[in-house]
């Protein structure tokens, strides 16, 4: 595997554009409960490039693409200098709850202070600022997610009748949160009036796509992330 940082004289913001333009649709499977990280190269008004560790850094543990042995030495300041960008942000490490994904992915593996990652998205300026729990946000997306039949999903239902399926959870806020705890997570969440939480075993595969390139997301107070099962985005409502 050839690792790439950037060419001499090339800014990190130019690199982001090139990585996005040359991205190819890739399929990743066996994702459920896979540990991953995302690095944001931030370029002001031009937005941010999102680099994801999925399927990398996992030589010792296939389910851990963001191992502590690497993260203990990770430095956003070092990456900022390394790529000559205005800012760098590390999304709190997360665990997937989908089973597989088709997603446009950069063909080059980049090195970020020892952490390997590929381009997987561009975000508009301001899109990564922290939102309030249970306040939906809208983002651009081109990926298709697959949740397999006979496996559990974890769902928020809001007062307007929209269901939101959890796509990833994190132990960043609650260090004791594990996959096994998610079935009863609703007992701990401070849900707003009219919201509810449930676990459901799928009767069939759930396929989730953005509608016209747009998806809606929401987080709970533990920073677990959910996607709206809006009309036109999914093959059925679990």
Secondary structure, DSSP 8 states (H G I E B T S, - for coil): --EE---TT--HHHHHHHHHHT-EEEEEE--TT-EEEEEEEE-GGG-EEEEE-TTSS-SS-TTBSS-HHHHTT--HHHHHHHHT-SEEEEEEEEEE-SSEEEEEE-SSEEEETTEEEEEEEEE-TTTTS---TT--EEEE---EEEE-TTSEEEEEE-TTS-EEEEEEE-SSS-TT--GGGGGGGGGTS---TT-EEEEEE-SS-EEEE-BTTEEEEEE-TT--EEEE--TTTBS---
